Amino acid sequence: MRSEGSTGTMIKNYNGSPLERLAIKGLEYCRTTHEYGGMPQTMLVARKDGNKITLTLVGKDYQTNEDLKKILKSIEIK
């Protein structure tokens, strides 16, 4: 999956967390968390039908941030 390239750049340039792979609603994403502009961010990158999908969530740890969890759950990639 070429998503590692984008995620790897964020890890290298912004001291991101190690790359993690996870599935959300049937798509495999590469994930890293980092700080940019003083704000914590989570970057999720996937490929579907030859297209690159990048989701950037700004806010503390999306896994425990209820507002960000609701936003992520509401996204439907068709």
C-alpha positions in Angstrom: 0.0 0.0 0.0 1.5 3.3 -1.0 -0.2 5.0 1.9 3.0 4.4 3.9 4.7 7.1 1.9 2.5 10.0 3.1 2.4 8.6 6.6 6.1 8.1 6.6 6.7 11.7 5.6 4.6 12.9 8.6 6.5 10.6 10.9 9.8 11.8 9.7 9.1 15.5 9.4 6.8 16.0 12.4 8.1 13.3 14.8 5.0 11.2 14.4 4.2 8.0 16.2 5.2 4.8 14.5 3.0 3.8 11.6 0.0 1.6 12.6 -2.3 -0.2 10.3 -6.0 -0.4 11.1 -9.3 -1.2 9.4 -12.2 1.3 9.5 -15.4 0.4 7.8 -13.7 -2.1 5.5 -10.8 0.1 4.4 -7.2 -0.4 5.5 -5.6 2.8 6.8 -2.1 3.7 7.8 -2.1 6.0 10.9 0.3 8.3 12.7 -0.2 10.9 15.3 1.9 14.1 15.5 1.8 17.8 16.4 1.6 20.4 13.8 1.2 24.1 14.5 0.9 23.3 18.2 -2.1 21.1 17.7 -2.2 17.3 18.1 -3.3 15.6 14.9 -4.0 12.1 13.7 -3.5 11.3 10.1 -5.2 8.4 8.4 -4.3 7.4 4.8 -6.0 4.7 2.7 -6.3 3.8 -1.0 -9.5 2.8 -2.7 -9.9 2.2 -6.4 -6.6 3.9 -7.2 -7.5 7.0 -5.2 -5.8 8.2 -2.1 -7.9 9.1 0.9 -6.4 11.2 3.7 -8.3 12.1 6.9 -6.7 14.5 9.3 -8.3 14.8 12.7 -7.2 17.7 14.8 -7.6 17.4 18.6 -6.3 15.2 21.4 -6.3 11.5 20.8 -9.2 10.7 18.5 -9.6 7.3 20.2 -10.8 8.9 23.5 -12.1 12.2 22.1 -15.8 11.7 21.8 -16.3 14.5 19.3 -13.6 13.2 17.0 -14.9 9.6 17.4 -18.4 10.7 16.3 -16.9 12.5 13.2 -14.8 9.5 12.2 -17.8 7.2 12.6 -20.0 9.4 10.5 -17.6 9.3 7.4 -18.8 6.9 4.8 -16.4 6.2 1.9 -18.3 4.7 -1.1 
